[in-house]
């Protein structure tokens, strides 16, 4: 999709964002929608959920309304990072271990 002239990047962004929305909806299928929505709003996941949903919307805004494809690709990368951080919140102690590893590497 990226190499199609004029519409390739827009199609990539749309399909990529749609894929992330489908991945999020698949967890609702496994747990049930209400339980998933309650878990998404837990205090440990609220920030990650907010950033993830904001990145989904901003990616589409950057592609369609602002016509800034560099910004749209940046938001695609932020989608990956925020969705990963959100997903890691379901595994006990993983986010703390990652934060500790990053802090050791930065020192």
Jmol script that loads the backbone (N, CA, C; Angstrom):
load data "model"
ATOM      1  N   UNK A   1       0.811  -1.198   0.000  1.00  0.00           N
ATOM      2  CA  UNK A   1       0.000   0.000   0.000  1.00  0.00           C
ATOM      3  C   UNK A   1       0.857   1.267   0.000  1.00  0.00           C
ATOM      4  N   UNK A   2       1.987   1.210   0.666  1.00  0.00           N
ATOM      5  CA  UNK A   2       2.810   2.404   0.785  1.00  0.00           C
ATOM      6  C   UNK A   2       3.326   2.914  -0.547  1.00  0.00           C
ATOM      7  N   UNK A   3       3.473   2.037  -1.528  1.00  0.00           N
ATOM      8  CA  UNK A   3       4.089   2.418  -2.783  1.00  0.00           C
ATOM      9  C   UNK A   3       3.089   2.756  -3.883  1.00  0.00           C
ATOM     10  N   UNK A   4       1.813   2.744  -3.578  1.00  0.00           N
ATOM     11  CA  UNK A   4       0.820   3.178  -4.563  1.00  0.00           C
ATOM     12  C   UNK A   4       0.859   4.702  -4.650  1.00  0.00           C
ATOM     13  N   UNK A   5       0.812   5.248  -5.836  1.00  0.00           N
ATOM     14  CA  UNK A   5       0.883   6.706  -5.958  1.00  0.00           C
ATOM     15  C   UNK A   5      -0.358   7.390  -5.388  1.00  0.00           C
ATOM     16  N   UNK A   6      -0.148   8.460  -4.688  1.00  0.00           N
ATOM     17  CA  UNK A   6      -1.148   9.382  -4.137  1.00  0.00           C
ATOM     18  C   UNK A   6      -1.984   8.802  -2.999  1.00  0.00           C
ATOM     19  N   UNK A   7      -2.543   7.628  -3.133  1.00  0.00           N
ATOM     20  CA  UNK A   7      -3.450   7.109  -2.104  1.00  0.00           C
ATOM     21  C   UNK A   7      -2.818   6.009  -1.252  1.00  0.00           C
ATOM     22  N   UNK A   8      -1.601   5.615  -1.571  1.00  0.00           N
ATOM     23  CA  UNK A   8      -0.989   4.485  -0.891  1.00  0.00           C
ATOM     24  C   UNK A   8      -0.798   4.698   0.592  1.00  0.00           C
ATOM     25  N   UNK A   9      -0.266   5.848   0.972  1.00  0.00           N
ATOM     26  CA  UNK A   9      -0.027   6.125   2.385  1.00  0.00           C
ATOM     27  C   UNK A   9      -1.337   6.273   3.152  1.00  0.00           C
ATOM     28  N   UNK A  10      -2.309   6.894   2.521  1.00  0.00           N
ATOM     29  CA  UNK A  10      -3.613   7.047   3.169  1.00  0.00           C
ATOM     30  C   UNK A  10      -4.262   5.684   3.406  1.00  0.00           C
ATOM     31  N   UNK A  11      -4.195   4.806   2.429  1.00  0.00           N
ATOM     32  CA  UNK A  11      -4.757   3.462   2.603  1.00  0.00           C
ATOM     33  C   UNK A  11      -4.020   2.688   3.689  1.00  0.00           C
ATOM     34  N   UNK A  12      -2.696   2.824   3.712  1.00  0.00           N
ATOM     35  CA  UNK A  12      -1.914   2.166   4.753  1.00  0.00           C
ATOM     36  C   UNK A  12      -2.350   2.639   6.136  1.00  0.00           C
ATOM     37  N   UNK A  13      -2.506   3.930   6.295  1.00  0.00           N
ATOM     38  CA  UNK A  13      -2.887   4.491   7.592  1.00  0.00           C
ATOM     39  C   UNK A  13      -4.277   4.028   7.998  1.00  0.00           C
ATOM     40  N   UNK A  14      -5.197   4.019   7.058  1.00  0.00           N
ATOM     41  CA  UNK A  14      -6.562   3.574   7.358  1.00  0.00           C
ATOM     42  C   UNK A  14      -6.566   2.098   7.758  1.00  0.00           C
ATOM     43  N   UNK A  15      -5.912   1.250   6.973  1.00  0.00           N
ATOM     44  CA  UNK A  15      -5.898  -0.182   7.282  1.00  0.00           C
ATOM     45  C   UNK A  15      -5.137  -0.475   8.568  1.00  0.00           C
ATOM     46  N   UNK A  16      -4.059   0.250   8.814  1.00  0.00           N
ATOM     47  CA  UNK A  16      -3.275   0.045  10.025  1.00  0.00           C
ATOM     48  C   UNK A  16      -4.091   0.412  11.260  1.00  0.00           C
ATOM     49  N   UNK A  17      -4.772   1.549  11.212  1.00  0.00           N
ATOM     50  CA  UNK A  17      -5.606   1.975  12.330  1.00  0.00           C
ATOM     51  C   UNK A  17      -6.781   1.023  12.512  1.00  0.00           C
ATOM     52  N   UNK A  18      -7.393   0.600  11.412  1.00  0.00           N
ATOM     53  CA  UNK A  18      -8.493  -0.359  11.489  1.00  0.00           C
ATOM     54  C   UNK A  18      -8.018  -1.683  12.099  1.00  0.00           C
ATOM     55  N   UNK A  19      -6.810  -2.096  11.762  1.00  0.00           N
ATOM     56  CA  UNK A  19      -6.249  -3.319  12.346  1.00  0.00           C
ATOM     57  C   UNK A  19      -6.055  -3.206  13.850  1.00  0.00           C
ATOM     58  N   UNK A  20      -5.608  -2.049  14.310  1.00  0.00           N
ATOM     59  CA  UNK A  20      -5.453  -1.850  15.751  1.00  0.00           C
ATOM     60  C   UNK A  20      -6.796  -1.812  16.463  1.00  0.00           C
ATOM     61  N   UNK A  21      -7.802  -1.223  15.833  1.00  0.00           N
ATOM     62  CA  UNK A  21      -9.145  -1.223  16.421  1.00  0.00           C
ATOM     63  C   UNK A  21      -9.681  -2.657  16.487  1.00  0.00           C
ATOM     64  N   UNK A  22      -9.448  -3.443  15.446  1.00  0.00           N
ATOM     65  CA  UNK A  22      -9.869  -4.854  15.458  1.00  0.00           C
ATOM     66  C   UNK A  22      -9.148  -5.642  16.545  1.00  0.00           C
ATOM     67  N   UNK A  23      -7.865  -5.369  16.756  1.00  0.00           N
ATOM     68  CA  UNK A  23      -7.116  -6.045  17.809  1.00  0.00           C
ATOM     69  C   UNK A  23      -7.678  -5.693  19.172  1.00  0.00           C
ATOM     70  N   UNK A  24      -8.051  -4.446  19.358  1.00  0.00           N
ATOM     71  CA  UNK A  24      -8.654  -4.032  20.628  1.00  0.00           C
ATOM     72  C   UNK A  24     -10.023  -4.685  20.812  1.00  0.00           C
ATOM     73  N   UNK A  25     -10.795  -4.759  19.751  1.00  0.00           N
ATOM     74  CA  UNK A  25     -12.121  -5.396  19.834  1.00  0.00           C
ATOM     75  C   UNK A  25     -12.011  -6.901  20.060  1.00  0.00           C
ATOM     76  N   UNK A  26     -10.927  -7.513  19.624  1.00  0.00           N
ATOM     77  CA  UNK A  26     -10.779  -8.957  19.838  1.00  0.00           C
ATOM     78  C   UNK A  26     -10.641  -9.281  21.324  1.00  0.00           C
ATOM     79  N   UNK A  27     -10.047  -8.388  22.093  1.00  0.00           N
ATOM     80  CA  UNK A  27      -9.980  -8.634  23.536  1.00  0.00           C
ATOM     81  C   UNK A  27     -11.362  -8.512  24.163  1.00  0.00           C
ATOM     82  N   UNK A  28     -12.211  -7.688  23.579  1.00  0.00           N
ATOM     83  CA  UNK A  28     -13.583  -7.590  24.079  1.00  0.00           C
ATOM     84  C   UNK A  28     -14.343  -8.885  23.807  1.00  0.00           C
ATOM     85  N   UNK A  29     -14.004  -9.538  22.720  1.00  0.00           N
ATOM     86  CA  UNK A  29     -14.635 -10.811  22.392  1.00  0.00           C
ATOM     87  C   UNK A  29     -14.243 -11.882  23.413  1.00  0.00           C
ATOM     88  N   UNK A  30     -12.983 -11.848  23.861  1.00  0.00           N
ATOM     89  CA  UNK A  30     -12.508 -12.860  24.797  1.00  0.00           C
ATOM     90  C   UNK A  30     -13.053 -12.663  26.202  1.00  0.00           C
ATOM     91  N   UNK A  31     -13.125 -11.426  26.660  1.00  0.00           N
ATOM     92  CA  UNK A  31     -13.540 -11.150  28.035  1.00  0.00           C
ATOM     93  C   UNK A  31     -14.991 -10.733  28.165  1.00  0.00           C
ATOM     94  N   UNK A  32     -15.537 -10.246  27.110  1.00  0.00           N
ATOM     95  CA  UNK A  32     -16.845  -9.627  27.177  1.00  0.00           C
ATOM     96  C   UNK A  32     -16.668  -8.117  27.161  1.00  0.00           C
ATOM     97  N   UNK A  33     -17.549  -7.416  26.486  1.00  0.00           N
ATOM     98  CA  UNK A  33     -17.354  -5.978  26.316  1.00  0.00           C
ATOM     99  C   UNK A  33     -17.357  -5.183  27.623  1.00  0.00           C
ATOM    100  N   UNK A  34     -18.259  -5.473  28.516  1.00  0.00           N
ATOM    101  CA  UNK A  34     -18.347  -4.686  29.748  1.00  0.00           C
ATOM    102  C   UNK A  34     -17.139  -4.911  30.651  1.00  0.00           C
ATOM    103  N   UNK A  35     -16.711  -6.143  30.762  1.00  0.00           N
ATOM    104  CA  UNK A  35     -15.545  -6.433  31.591  1.00  0.00           C
ATOM    105  C   UNK A  35     -14.293  -5.782  31.008  1.00  0.00           C
ATOM    106  N   UNK A  36     -14.173  -5.810  29.691  1.00  0.00           N
ATOM    107  CA  UNK A  36     -13.031  -5.183  29.040  1.00  0.00           C
ATOM    108  C   UNK A  36     -13.049  -3.671  29.244  1.00  0.00           C
ATOM    109  N   UNK A  37     -14.211  -3.048  29.084  1.00  0.00           N
ATOM    110  CA  UNK A  37     -14.298  -1.600  29.277  1.00  0.00           C
ATOM    111  C   UNK A  37     -13.964  -1.211  30.715  1.00  0.00           C
ATOM    112  N   UNK A  38     -14.403  -2.032  31.671  1.00  0.00           N
ATOM    113  CA  UNK A  38     -14.059  -1.756  33.072  1.00  0.00           C
ATOM    114  C   UNK A  38     -12.564  -1.892  33.303  1.00  0.00           C
ATOM    115  N   UNK A  39     -11.961  -2.896  32.701  1.00  0.00           N
ATOM    116  CA  UNK A  39     -10.512  -3.085  32.855  1.00  0.00           C
ATOM    117  C   UNK A  39      -9.720  -1.995  32.151  1.00  0.00           C
ATOM    118  N   UNK A  40     -10.245  -1.498  31.043  1.00  0.00           N
ATOM    119  CA  UNK A  40      -9.553  -0.423  30.338  1.00  0.00           C
ATOM    120  C   UNK A  40      -9.500   0.851  31.171  1.00  0.00           C
ATOM    121  N   UNK A  41     -10.472   1.030  32.039  1.00  0.00           N
ATOM    122  CA  UNK A  41     -10.550   2.244  32.854  1.00  0.00           C
ATOM    123  C   UNK A  41      -9.938   2.080  34.241  1.00  0.00           C
ATOM    124  N   UNK A  42      -9.317   0.932  34.535  1.00  0.00           N
ATOM    125  CA  UNK A  42      -8.608   0.773  35.804  1.00  0.00           C
ATOM    126  C   UNK A  42      -7.532   1.832  35.918  1.00  0.00           C
ATOM    127  N   UNK A  43      -7.143   2.141  37.154  1.00  0.00           N
ATOM    128  CA  UNK A  43      -6.155   3.207  37.341  1.00  0.00           C
ATOM    129  C   UNK A  43      -4.796   2.848  36.744  1.00  0.00           C
ATOM    130  N   UNK A  44      -4.485   1.552  36.630  1.00  0.00           N
ATOM    131  CA  UNK A  44      -3.194   1.166  36.037  1.00  0.00           C
ATOM    132  C   UNK A  44      -3.204   1.252  34.521  1.00  0.00           C
ATOM    133  N   UNK A  45      -4.389   1.251  33.915  1.00  0.00           N
ATOM    134  CA  UNK A  45      -4.483   1.261  32.456  1.00  0.00           C
ATOM    135  C   UNK A  45      -5.102   2.528  31.887  1.00  0.00           C
ATOM    136  N   UNK A  46      -5.612   3.403  32.712  1.00  0.00           N
ATOM    137  CA  UNK A  46      -6.349   4.572  32.215  1.00  0.00           C
ATOM    138  C   UNK A  46      -5.480   5.459  31.335  1.00  0.00           C
ATOM    139  N   UNK A  47      -4.263   5.732  31.740  1.00  0.00           N
ATOM    140  CA  UNK A  47      -3.386   6.581  30.944  1.00  0.00           C
ATOM    141  C   UNK A  47      -3.023   5.900  29.622  1.00  0.00           C
ATOM    142  N   UNK A  48      -2.688   4.620  29.675  1.00  0.00           N
ATOM    143  CA  UNK A  48      -2.343   3.889  28.455  1.00  0.00           C
ATOM    144  C   UNK A  48      -3.536   3.821  27.505  1.00  0.00           C
ATOM    145  N   UNK A  49      -4.723   3.626  28.036  1.00  0.00           N
ATOM    146  CA  UNK A  49      -5.931   3.587  27.213  1.00  0.00           C
ATOM    147  C   UNK A  49      -6.179   4.931  26.554  1.00  0.00           C
ATOM    148  N   UNK A  50      -6.036   6.000  27.319  1.00  0.00           N
ATOM    149  CA  UNK A  50      -6.262   7.338  26.786  1.00  0.00           C
ATOM    150  C   UNK A  50      -5.273   7.665  25.678  1.00  0.00           C
ATOM    151  N   UNK A  51      -4.006   7.365  25.899  1.00  0.00           N
ATOM    152  CA  UNK A  51      -2.993   7.641  24.883  1.00  0.00           C
ATOM    153  C   UNK A  51      -3.243   6.793  23.635  1.00  0.00           C
ATOM    154  N   UNK A  52      -3.590   5.534  23.828  1.00  0.00           N
ATOM    155  CA  UNK A  52      -3.829   4.645  22.695  1.00  0.00           C
ATOM    156  C   UNK A  52      -5.008   5.131  21.849  1.00  0.00           C
ATOM    157  N   UNK A  53      -6.122   5.457  22.472  1.00  0.00           N
ATOM    158  CA  UNK A  53      -7.290   5.917  21.725  1.00  0.00           C
ATOM    159  C   UNK A  53      -7.042   7.279  21.075  1.00  0.00           C
ATOM    160  N   UNK A  54      -6.304   8.139  21.757  1.00  0.00           N
ATOM    161  CA  UNK A  54      -5.965   9.442  21.192  1.00  0.00           C
ATOM    162  C   UNK A  54      -5.090   9.287  19.953  1.00  0.00           C
ATOM    163  N   UNK A  55      -4.127   8.376  20.016  1.00  0.00           N
ATOM    164  CA  UNK A  55      -3.260   8.135  18.858  1.00  0.00           C
ATOM    165  C   UNK A  55      -4.042   7.582  17.676  1.00  0.00           C
ATOM    166  N   UNK A  56      -5.027   6.736  17.942  1.00  0.00           N
ATOM    167  CA  UNK A  56      -5.862   6.213  16.857  1.00  0.00           C
ATOM    168  C   UNK A  56      -6.586   7.349  16.138  1.00  0.00           C
ATOM    169  N   UNK A  57      -7.169   8.245  16.911  1.00  0.00           N
ATOM    170  CA  UNK A  57      -7.919   9.358  16.325  1.00  0.00           C
ATOM    171  C   UNK A  57      -6.979  10.344  15.632  1.00  0.00           C
ATOM    172  N   UNK A  58      -5.855  10.668  16.279  1.00  0.00           N
ATOM    173  CA  UNK A  58      -4.931  11.640  15.697  1.00  0.00           C
ATOM    174  C   UNK A  58      -4.286  11.138  14.408  1.00  0.00           C
ATOM    175  N   UNK A  59      -4.091   9.839  14.300  1.00  0.00           N
ATOM    176  CA  UNK A  59      -3.545   9.279  13.061  1.00  0.00           C
ATOM    177  C   UNK A  59      -4.482   9.554  11.893  1.00  0.00           C
ATOM    178  N   UNK A  60      -5.753   9.308  12.111  1.00  0.00           N
ATOM    179  CA  UNK A  60      -6.736   9.547  11.046  1.00  0.00           C
ATOM    180  C   UNK A  60      -6.887  11.041  10.758  1.00  0.00           C
ATOM    181  N   UNK A  61      -6.836  11.866  11.796  1.00  0.00           N
ATOM    182  CA  UNK A  61      -6.914  13.321  11.588  1.00  0.00           C
ATOM    183  C   UNK A  61      -5.733  13.823  10.772  1.00  0.00           C
ATOM    184  N   UNK A  62      -4.536  13.334  11.090  1.00  0.00           N
ATOM    185  CA  UNK A  62      -3.343  13.769  10.370  1.00  0.00           C
ATOM    186  C   UNK A  62      -3.385  13.333   8.908  1.00  0.00           C
ATOM    187  N   UNK A  63      -3.982  12.192   8.641  1.00  0.00           N
ATOM    188  CA  UNK A  63      -4.031  11.697   7.263  1.00  0.00           C
ATOM    189  C   UNK A  63      -5.115  12.388   6.432  1.00  0.00           C
ATOM    190  N   UNK A  64      -6.287  12.600   7.016  1.00  0.00           N
ATOM    191  CA  UNK A  64      -7.414  13.096   6.223  1.00  0.00           C
ATOM    192  C   UNK A  64      -7.618  14.602   6.297  1.00  0.00           C
ATOM    193  N   UNK A  65      -7.550  15.173   7.494  1.00  0.00           N
ATOM    194  CA  UNK A  65      -7.864  16.595   7.620  1.00  0.00           C
ATOM    195  C   UNK A  65      -6.629  17.477   7.490  1.00  0.00           C
ATOM    196  N   UNK A  66      -5.539  17.073   8.139  1.00  0.00           N
ATOM    197  CA  UNK A  66      -4.345  17.916   8.128  1.00  0.00           C
ATOM    198  C   UNK A  66      -3.453  17.636   6.931  1.00  0.00           C
ATOM    199  N   UNK A  67      -3.631  16.490   6.287  1.00  0.00           N
ATOM    200  CA  UNK A  67      -2.831  16.082   5.112  1.00  0.00           C
ATOM    201  C   UNK A  67      -1.322  16.127   5.399  1.00  0.00           C
ATOM    202  N   UNK A  68      -0.953  15.765   6.612  1.00  0.00           N
ATOM    203  CA  UNK A  68       0.455  15.749   7.017  1.00  0.00           C
ATOM    204  C   UNK A  68       0.847  14.294   7.241  1.00  0.00           C
ATOM    205  N   UNK A  69       1.450  13.672   6.242  1.00  0.00           N
ATOM    206  CA  UNK A  69       1.717  12.243   6.299  1.00  0.00           C
ATOM    207  C   UNK A  69       2.891  11.902   7.203  1.00  0.00           C
ATOM    208  N   UNK A  70       3.823  12.833   7.379  1.00  0.00           N
ATOM    209  CA  UNK A  70       4.897  12.608   8.347  1.00  0.00           C
ATOM    210  C   UNK A  70       4.343  12.503   9.757  1.00  0.00           C
ATOM    211  N   UNK A  71       3.409  13.372  10.073  1.00  0.00           N
ATOM    212  CA  UNK A  71       2.760  13.334  11.375  1.00  0.00           C
ATOM    213  C   UNK A  71       1.904  12.072  11.529  1.00  0.00           C
ATOM    214  N   UNK A  72       1.270  11.674  10.453  1.00  0.00           N
ATOM    215  CA  UNK A  72       0.457  10.451  10.495  1.00  0.00           C
ATOM    216  C   UNK A  72       1.325   9.228  10.752  1.00  0.00           C
ATOM    217  N   UNK A  73       2.503   9.175  10.136  1.00  0.00           N
ATOM    218  CA  UNK A  73       3.413   8.052  10.398  1.00  0.00           C
ATOM    219  C   UNK A  73       3.944   8.081  11.822  1.00  0.00           C
ATOM    220  N   UNK A  74       4.184   9.286  12.345  1.00  0.00           N
ATOM    221  CA  UNK A  74       4.589   9.400  13.751  1.00  0.00           C
ATOM    222  C   UNK A  74       3.497   8.855  14.665  1.00  0.00           C
ATOM    223  N   UNK A  75       2.249   9.194  14.371  1.00  0.00           N
ATOM    224  CA  UNK A  75       1.148   8.671  15.174  1.00  0.00           C
ATOM    225  C   UNK A  75       0.983   7.164  15.014  1.00  0.00           C
ATOM    226  N   UNK A  76       1.328   6.610  13.851  1.00  0.00           N
ATOM    227  CA  UNK A  76       1.319   5.147  13.676  1.00  0.00           C
ATOM    228  C   UNK A  76       2.345   4.496  14.610  1.00  0.00           C
ATOM    229  N   UNK A  77       3.516   5.103  14.692  1.00  0.00           N
ATOM    230  CA  UNK A  77       4.547   4.579  15.596  1.00  0.00           C
ATOM    231  C   UNK A  77       4.076   4.693  17.040  1.00  0.00           C
ATOM    232  N   UNK A  78       3.449   5.815  17.382  1.00  0.00           N
ATOM    233  CA  UNK A  78       2.915   5.975  18.735  1.00  0.00           C
ATOM    234  C   UNK A  78       1.784   4.984  19.017  1.00  0.00           C
ATOM    235  N   UNK A  79       1.043   4.606  17.981  1.00  0.00           N
ATOM    236  CA  UNK A  79       0.019   3.568  18.153  1.00  0.00           C
ATOM    237  C   UNK A  79       0.659   2.256  18.586  1.00  0.00           C
ATOM    238  N   UNK A  80       1.745   1.890  17.925  1.00  0.00           N
ATOM    239  CA  UNK A  80       2.439   0.650  18.266  1.00  0.00           C
ATOM    240  C   UNK A  80       2.914   0.688  19.711  1.00  0.00           C
ATOM    241  N   UNK A  81       3.563   1.777  20.079  1.00  0.00           N
ATOM    242  CA  UNK A  81       4.109   1.882  21.428  1.00  0.00           C
ATOM    243  C   UNK A  81       3.008   1.907  22.489  1.00  0.00           C
ATOM    244  N   UNK A  82       1.967   2.689  22.251  1.00  0.00           N
ATOM    245  CA  UNK A  82       0.904   2.781  23.251  1.00  0.00           C
ATOM    246  C   UNK A  82       0.104   1.486  23.346  1.00  0.00           C
ATOM    247  N   UNK A  83      -0.136   0.816  22.213  1.00  0.00           N
ATOM    248  CA  UNK A  83      -0.868  -0.452  22.254  1.00  0.00           C
ATOM    249  C   UNK A  83      -0.030  -1.529  22.937  1.00  0.00           C
ATOM    250  N   UNK A  84       1.271  -1.493  22.721  1.00  0.00           N
ATOM    251  CA  UNK A  84       2.158  -2.450  23.402  1.00  0.00           C
ATOM    252  C   UNK A  84       2.159  -2.215  24.901  1.00  0.00           C
ATOM    253  N   UNK A  85       2.261  -0.943  25.298  1.00  0.00           N
ATOM    254  CA  UNK A  85       2.269  -0.604  26.728  1.00  0.00           C
ATOM    255  C   UNK A  85       0.935  -0.997  27.369  1.00  0.00           C
ATOM    256  N   UNK A  86      -0.151  -0.763  26.656  1.00  0.00           N
ATOM    257  CA  UNK A  86      -1.470  -1.159  27.144  1.00  0.00           C
ATOM    258  C   UNK A  86      -1.557  -2.676  27.289  1.00  0.00           C
ATOM    259  N   UNK A  87      -1.084  -3.409  26.304  1.00  0.00           N
ATOM    260  CA  UNK A  87      -1.147  -4.875  26.346  1.00  0.00           C
ATOM    261  C   UNK A  87      -0.284  -5.443  27.461  1.00  0.00           C
ATOM    262  N   UNK A  88       0.862  -4.826  27.699  1.00  0.00           N
ATOM    263  CA  UNK A  88       1.743  -5.305  28.767  1.00  0.00           C
ATOM    264  C   UNK A  88       1.142  -5.102  30.151  1.00  0.00           C
ATOM    265  N   UNK A  89       0.158  -4.227  30.268  1.00  0.00           N
ATOM    266  CA  UNK A  89      -0.461  -3.999  31.575  1.00  0.00           C
ATOM    267  C   UNK A  89      -1.264  -5.210  32.054  1.00  0.00           C
ATOM    268  N   UNK A  90      -1.568  -6.127  31.160  1.00  0.00           N
ATOM    269  CA  UNK A  90      -2.315  -7.321  31.544  1.00  0.00           C
ATOM    270  C   UNK A  90      -1.407  -8.427  32.079  1.00  0.00           C
ATOM    271  N   UNK A  91      -0.104  -8.277  31.926  1.00  0.00           N
ATOM    272  CA  UNK A  91       0.838  -9.272  32.432  1.00  0.00           C
ATOM    273  C   UNK A  91       1.419  -8.725  33.729  1.00  0.00           C
ATOM    274  N   UNK A  92       1.243  -9.427  34.841  1.00  0.00           N
ATOM    275  CA  UNK A  92       1.686  -8.889  36.130  1.00  0.00           C
ATOM    276  C   UNK A  92       3.191  -8.597  36.155  1.00  0.00           C
ATOM    277  N   UNK A  93       3.532  -7.434  36.668  1.00  0.00           N
ATOM    278  CA  UNK A  93       4.905  -6.986  36.951  1.00  0.00           C
ATOM    279  C   UNK A  93       5.767  -6.740  35.710  1.00  0.00           C
ATOM    280  N   UNK A  94       5.255  -6.878  34.513  1.00  0.00           N
ATOM    281  CA  UNK A  94       6.078  -6.700  33.319  1.00  0.00           C
ATOM    282  C   UNK A  94       6.413  -5.235  33.094  1.00  0.00           C
ATOM    283  N   UNK A  95       5.438  -4.356  33.255  1.00  0.00           N
ATOM    284  CA  UNK A  95       5.715  -2.940  33.030  1.00  0.00           C
ATOM    285  C   UNK A  95       6.741  -2.415  34.031  1.00  0.00           C
ATOM    286  N   UNK A  96       6.663  -2.867  35.268  1.00  0.00           N
ATOM    287  CA  UNK A  96       7.647  -2.444  36.268  1.00  0.00           C
ATOM    288  C   UNK A  96       9.038  -2.956  35.900  1.00  0.00           C
ATOM    289  N   UNK A  97       9.115  -4.187  35.403  1.00  0.00           N
ATOM    290  CA  UNK A  97      10.403  -4.748  35.000  1.00  0.00           C
ATOM    291  C   UNK A  97      10.989  -3.985  33.815  1.00  0.00           C
ATOM    292  N   UNK A  98      10.145  -3.601  32.866  1.00  0.00           N
ATOM    293  CA  UNK A  98      10.608  -2.835  31.719  1.00  0.00           C
ATOM    294  C   UNK A  98      11.102  -1.469  32.159  1.00  0.00           C
ATOM    295  N   UNK A  99      10.360  -0.820  33.040  1.00  0.00           N
ATOM    296  CA  UNK A  99      10.777   0.499  33.539  1.00  0.00           C
ATOM    297  C   UNK A  99      12.113   0.403  34.270  1.00  0.00           C
ATOM    298  N   UNK A 100      12.282  -0.665  35.042  1.00  0.00           N
ATOM    299  CA  UNK A 100      13.543  -0.847  35.771  1.00  0.00           C
ATOM    300  C   UNK A 100      14.694  -1.099  34.790  1.00  0.00           C
ATOM    301  N   UNK A 101      14.470  -1.913  33.775  1.00  0.00           N
ATOM    302  CA  UNK A 101      15.497  -2.191  32.773  1.00  0.00           C
ATOM    303  C   UNK A 101      15.888  -0.935  32.003  1.00  0.00           C
ATOM    304  N   UNK A 102      14.899  -0.108  31.665  1.00  0.00           N
ATOM    305  CA  UNK A 102      15.176   1.123  30.942  1.00  0.00           C
ATOM    306  C   UNK A 102      15.956   2.085  31.828  1.00  0.00           C
ATOM    307  N   UNK A 103      15.582   2.166  33.096  1.00  0.00           N
ATOM    308  CA  UNK A 103      16.304   3.067  33.994  1.00  0.00           C
ATOM    309  C   UNK A 103      17.753   2.616  34.205  1.00  0.00           C
ATOM    310  N   UNK A 104      17.994   1.325  34.204  1.00  0.00           N
ATOM    311  CA  UNK A 104      19.369   0.818  34.315  1.00  0.00           C
ATOM    312  C   UNK A 104      20.147   1.149  33.051  1.00  0.00           C
ATOM    313  N   UNK A 105      19.524   1.000  31.894  1.00  0.00           N
ATOM    314  CA  UNK A 105      20.201   1.299  30.618  1.00  0.00           C
ATOM    315  C   UNK A 105      20.504   2.780  30.449  1.00  0.00           C
ATOM    316  N   UNK A 106      19.641   3.626  30.992  1.00  0.00           N
ATOM    317  CA  UNK A 106      19.816   5.059  30.836  1.00  0.00           C
ATOM    318  C   UNK A 106      20.929   5.582  31.740  1.00  0.00           C
ATOM    319  N   UNK A 107      21.144   4.947  32.869  1.00  0.00           N
ATOM    320  CA  UNK A 107      22.180   5.398  33.803  1.00  0.00           C
ATOM    321  C   UNK A 107      23.509   5.286  33.231  1.00  0.00           C
TER     322      UNK A 107
END
end "model"
wireframe off; spacefill off
backbone 0.3
color backbone group
